[in-house]
Amino acid sequence: MDQWNNLRQRGKSANEYVAQFDEYRMRCAVKEDKVMTLSRFQKGLNDDLRREVVLRGVSTLDNAYIP
């Protein structure tokens, strides 16, 4: 859980960050509000991607993932 809470994108690609985030989410099996999970996801993104997610008005984690 601590690793998931401290996960940051830093030098990872967006795809690598998403894969790591999903892995921790599955391993931790935490039942939390979707808004909280989205907030946790955004917190770890690099500033430029975090701004993009906010500007797009993303309201769910599924919509935050950019193919």
Secondary structure, DSSP 8 states (H G I E B T S, - for coil): -HHHHT---TTS-HHHHHHHHHHHHHHHT----HHHHHHHHHHHS-HHHHHHHHHTT--SHHHH---
